[in-house]
Amino acid sequence: MVFAVLDERADETRSSSIISLMASRKLNGWQAARRTTWLIAATVLVAAASGLLRAQTTETRGQSAKPNVVLIISDDHHWSDYSFLGHTVVQTPHLDRLARQSLLFPRGYVPTSLCSPSLATIITGLYPSQHGITGNDPAIPANLAQANPRRDPRYMRLQADVIARFDRVATLPRRLADAGYVSFQTGKWWGGHFQRGGFTAGMTHGDPNRGGRHGDAGLTIGRQGLQPIFDFIESSDGAPFFVWYAPFLPHTPHNPPEKYLSKYVEGRPPALAKYYAMVQWFDETCGQLLDYLDRQQLTDNTIVIYVSDNGWIQRTPDSPNLPPGWNRSFAPRSKQSPYEGGVRTPIMVRWPDRVMPATSNQLASSIDIVPTVLAAAGVALPADLPGENLLDVADGETLANNVCDVLDLSLNGARIRPVEPLGEGAQITLALERIGSLPARVVWRRNGEAGLEFDCTTQKVIRMMRGLLPFPLAAM
């Protein structure tokens, strides 16, 4: 073949120059790029040569041809607290670099604004109504109201019943194991021992008799370095790997090192300064992880996905509209709320030479992570997954999820029937019409006009609503 005589270094230079030219045009996904047919054709030809030569190099190094996967999960992090999203105070240089190298979805969402159910969605690709994890801990029954009810054997049985729900669903590590992957759990994890989630290795023991609840020994990752991750990768012996990096950052306790705190203390409340410093501390650990992949020459064959489990607005003495008796560290309309301060997060997908760096204004959700990873790993997508493969955006497919915003929701349960497109920018009110005691239909009222039923091109909006509402929604 002609490509076999190309010099690898020269080939990489040409490929980089073409990709840089495309990125400089600030394309929104691949939609605009598809109009420049000659440029894409040139990119494909050069990428083909580069891929052939890189495949030979990868085989020489003993790495797997299947992509590795690193999932970075921030903990209690507001969606706008990043330099790359315009924050003028918080410094996140390493996440900024990741954003420049990624397919970035600034309009990403999680279905719940609380740690455990959100993480359960990320690891299963299912809504809480599907995987059954709807809170951090079981409610304490009234008959256990004593000095230490969580140590009561009856309450511990309730906890065990919740954790057992992981045994009834297929998690991402289990699905990847069938494709030859090894996996490593670190950081936040509510599912008991790491093996309950299907990980082949991990840090969390999950034993309540030894203080296990939401990560135990795993919560040291990031705060005390990343060596356990480095050791796991080096022991993978060429097998494709999946790393769950979910550090207890910037989550409380907000106790950042002085080198970060000193940048933010002047002119703002101490609690806010500490939170900002925690965000930068988290960013620094992300840089250490990305730099390690570079040093080990793993970057090209590793998908890095970023998401936050839920939002956070730091409470300060100046926080407005605090309800009477509010004693949380966070302000209202953030964590544990359905507002954007609780459920919105940027989502990033980096896969060099396979995913064009770009910013997409389409909606994305944490339910999309599992199908995206499975598709990249060559695993058939199960029919029960409600999410989308975000790599379709990189391949030029427009997801049917960016048609309208839901402004008012007033219904008690319904089945939804698709009818006609709505058009972007429409202001939509959702109302329920009933026949007797049975749900009859849901009507979208566009700009005050009645009678327009649900549009089939907004299935993603409905999928997201399913995660937020305490009752099921389904398409007729």
Residue pairs with C-beta under 8 A, 6 or more apart in sequence:
1 52
3 48
3 49
3 52
3 53
4 52
6 49
6 53
8 50
8 53
8 54
8 57
11 46
11 49
11 50
11 53
12 50
14 46
15 43
15 46
15 47
15 50
15 353
18 39
18 42
18 43
18 46
19 43
19 356
19 357
21 39
22 33
22 36
22 39
22 43
22 356
23 356
23 357
23 358
25 32
27 33
27 356
27 358
28 358
28 359
28 360
28 361
29 103
29 358
29 359
29 360
29 362
29 393
29 394
29 396
29 398
30 356
30 358
30 393
30 394
30 395
30 396
31 396
31 398
33 39
33 40
33 356
33 396
34 40
34 396
47 353
50 353
51 353
54 300
54 353
55 65
58 65
58 301
59 65
61 297
62 238
63 238
63 298
63 301
64 180
64 238
64 239
64 240
64 301
65 301
66 179
66 180
66 181
66 240
66 377
66 378
67 240
67 301
67 302
67 303
67 351
67 354
67 376
67 377
68 240
68 241
68 242
68 243
68 298
68 301
68 302
68 303
69 176
69 181
69 240
69 241
69 242
69 243
69 302
69 303
69 305
69 373
69 376
69 377
70 242
70 243
70 245
70 289
70 293
70 302
70 303
70 304
70 305
71 122
71 242
71 243
71 244
71 245
71 246
71 305
71 307
71 369
71 373
72 245
72 286
72 289
72 304
72 305
72 306
72 307
73 119
73 122
73 187
73 188
73 244
73 245
73 246
73 306
73 307
73 308
73 309
74 249
74 250
74 282
74 306
74 307
74 308
74 309
74 345
75 115
75 187
75 188
75 246
75 247
75 248
75 249
75 250
75 251
75 308
75 309
76 115
76 250
76 251
76 252
76 308
76 309
76 310
76 311
76 312
76 330
76 335
77 250
77 279
77 282
77 308
77 311
77 312
77 345
78 311
78 312
78 313
78 334
78 341
79 85
79 106
79 108
79 308
79 311
79 340
79 341
79 344
79 345
79 346
80 86
80 87
81 87
81 90
81 92
81 276
81 279
82 90
82 92
82 95
82 96
82 99
82 346
83 90
83 91
83 92
83 93
83 95
83 96
84 92
84 95
84 96
84 99
84 100
84 104
85 106
85 346
89 264
89 276
90 276
90 279
90 280
91 263
91 280
91 283
92 279
92 280
92 283
93 283
93 287
94 283
94 284
94 286
94 287
94 290
95 283
95 286
95 306
97 287
97 290
98 286
98 290
98 304
98 306
98 348
98 350
99 346
99 348
100 357
101 350
101 352
101 357
102 304
102 306
102 348
102 349
102 350
102 355
102 357
103 348
103 349
103 350
103 355
103 356
103 357
103 358
103 360
103 390
103 393
103 394
104 346
104 347
104 348
104 357
104 358
104 359
104 360
105 346
105 347
105 348
105 360
105 362
105 363
105 364
105 390
106 346
106 359
106 361
107 344
107 361
107 362
107 363
107 364
108 307
108 344
108 345
108 346
108 347
108 363
108 364
108 365
108 366
109 343
109 344
109 345
109 363
109 364
109 365
109 366
109 464
110 118
110 121
110 122
110 307
110 308
110 309
110 310
110 343
110 345
110 365
110 366
110 467
111 117
111 118
111 121
111 127
111 128
111 343
111 365
111 366
111 367
111 464
111 466
111 467
111 468
112 118
112 121
112 128
112 134
112 310
112 343
112 467
112 468
113 310
113 311
113 334
113 335
113 336
113 337
113 338
113 342
113 343
114 135
114 136
114 310
114 335
114 336
115 136
115 188
115 190
115 214
115 309
115 310
116 133
116 135
116 136
116 137
116 190
116 214
117 128
117 133
117 134
117 135
117 136
118 309
118 310
118 366
119 188
119 189
119 190
119 246
119 309
120 126
120 128
120 131
120 133
120 166
120 190
120 191
121 127
121 128
121 131
121 366
121 367
121 467
122 307
122 309
122 366
122 369
122 370
123 171
123 172
123 173
123 191
123 197
123 244
123 370
124 130
124 131
124 169
124 170
124 171
124 172
124 370
125 172
125 367
125 369
125 370
125 371
125 385
125 386
125 387
126 169
126 367
126 384
126 385
126 386
127 367
127 386
127 463
127 466
127 467
128 134
128 467
129 466
129 467
129 472
130 169
130 384
130 386
131 165
131 166
131 169
132 162
132 165
132 168
132 169
133 162
133 165
133 190
136 190
136 214
137 150
137 159
137 162
137 213
138 155
138 158
138 159
138 161
138 162
140 149
140 150
140 155
141 154
141 155
141 158
144 152
144 154
144 155
146 152
149 155
150 156
156 208
159 208
160 192
163 190
163 191
163 192
163 196
163 206
166 191
166 192
166 196
166 197
167 196
170 198
170 382
171 197
171 198
172 198
172 242
172 369
172 370
172 373
172 374
173 181
173 183
173 185
173 197
173 198
173 199
173 200
173 242
173 244
174 198
175 198
175 370
175 374
175 379
175 382
176 183
176 240
176 242
176 373
176 374
176 377
176 379
177 183
177 198
177 200
178 379
179 240
179 377
179 378
179 379
180 239
180 240
181 239
181 240
181 241
181 242
181 377
182 200
182 201
182 236
182 239
182 240
182 241
182 242
183 198
183 199
183 200
183 201
183 241
183 242
183 243
183 244
184 199
184 200
184 201
184 202
184 228
184 229
184 232
184 233
184 241
184 242
184 243
184 244
185 194
185 197
185 199
185 201
185 202
185 203
185 204
185 218
185 244
186 202
186 203
186 218
186 221
186 228
186 229
186 243
186 244
186 245
186 246
186 247
187 203
187 215
187 218
187 219
187 221
187 222
187 244
187 245
187 246
187 247
187 248
188 214
188 215
188 218
188 219
188 246
188 247
188 248
188 251
188 309
189 197
189 202
189 204
189 206
189 214
189 215
189 218
189 244
189 246
190 213
190 214
190 215
191 197
191 206
192 206
192 212
193 202
193 204
193 205
193 206
193 207
194 201
194 202
194 203
194 204
194 205
194 206
194 218
195 202
196 206
199 244
201 232
202 218
202 244
203 215
203 217
203 218
203 220
203 221
203 228
204 212
204 215
204 216
204 217
204 218
205 212
205 216
205 217
206 212
206 216
207 216
210 216
215 246
215 248
219 247
219 248
221 228
221 229
221 245
221 247
221 248
222 245
222 247
222 248
222 249
222 282
222 285
223 247
223 248
223 249
226 245
226 285
226 288
226 289
226 292
229 243
229 245
229 289
229 292
230 292
232 241
232 243
233 241
233 243
233 292
233 296
233 298
240 377
242 373
245 289
246 309
247 282
247 285
249 278
249 281
249 282
249 285
250 275
250 278
250 279
250 281
250 282
250 312
251 278
252 329
254 271
254 274
254 275
254 277
254 278
255 274
256 274
256 277
256 278
256 280
256 281
257 277
257 281
260 277
260 278
260 280
260 281
260 284
261 273
261 274
261 277
263 276
263 277
263 280
264 272
264 273
264 274
264 276
264 277
265 273
268 276
269 316
269 317
269 318
271 314
271 315
271 316
271 329
272 314
272 316
275 312
275 314
286 306
290 299
290 304
293 299
293 302
293 304
299 352
300 352
300 353
302 351
303 349
303 350
303 351
303 373
303 376
304 348
304 349
304 350
304 351
305 347
305 348
305 349
305 350
305 369
305 372
305 373
306 346
306 347
306 348
307 345
307 346
307 347
307 348
307 366
307 369
308 345
308 346
310 335
310 336
310 342
310 343
310 345
311 334
311 335
311 340
311 341
311 342
311 343
311 344
311 345
312 330
312 334
312 335
312 341
313 319
313 330
313 331
313 332
313 333
313 334
313 335
313 341
314 329
314 330
314 331
315 322
315 326
315 328
315 329
315 330
315 331
316 331
319 331
321 332
322 331
322 332
323 332
326 332
328 335
330 336
331 341
333 339
333 341
333 342
334 341
334 342
335 341
335 342
336 342
337 343
338 468
343 468
345 366
347 364
347 365
347 366
347 368
347 369
347 390
349 355
349 372
349 390
349 391
349 394
350 357
351 376
351 391
354 376
354 391
354 394
355 391
355 394
356 394
360 393
361 402
362 393
362 398
362 399
362 401
362 402
363 399
363 401
363 402
363 460
363 461
363 464
364 390
365 387
365 460
365 463
365 464
365 467
367 385
367 386
367 387
367 463
367 467
368 387
368 388
368 389
368 390
369 387
369 390
370 385
370 387
371 381
371 385
371 387
371 388
371 389
372 387
372 388
372 389
372 390
372 391
374 380
374 381
375 381
375 389
375 391
376 391
381 389
386 463
386 466
387 463
388 399
388 401
388 460
392 399
393 399
399 460
400 456
400 457
400 458
400 459
400 460
401 458
401 459
401 460
401 461
402 424
402 460
403 421
403 422
403 423
403 424
403 426
403 455
403 457
403 458
403 461
404 422
404 423
404 424
404 425
404 426
404 427
404 428
404 444
404 455
404 458
404 461
405 427
405 428
406 428
406 430
406 461
406 465
407 427
407 428
407 429
408 429
408 430
409 430
409 465
409 469
410 429
410 430
410 431
410 432
411 430
411 431
411 432
411 442
412 432
412 439
412 471
413 432
413 439
413 471
413 472
413 473
414 432
414 439
414 441
414 442
414 473
415 439
415 441
415 442
415 473
415 474
415 475
415 476
416 441
416 442
416 454
416 462
416 473
416 474
416 475
416 476
417 441
417 442
417 453
417 454
417 475
417 476
418 453
418 454
418 455
418 456
418 475
418 476
419 452
419 453
419 454
419 455
419 456
420 452
420 453
420 455
421 455
421 457
422 428
422 444
422 446
422 452
422 455
422 457
422 458
423 446
426 446
426 447
427 446
427 447
428 444
428 445
428 446
429 444
429 445
430 442
430 443
430 444
430 445
431 442
431 443
431 445
432 439
432 440
432 442
432 443
433 440
433 441
433 442
433 443
434 440
441 453
442 453
442 454
443 450
443 451
443 452
443 453
444 452
444 453
444 454
444 455
445 451
445 452
446 452
454 462
454 475
456 475
459 475
462 473
462 475
465 473
466 472
466 473
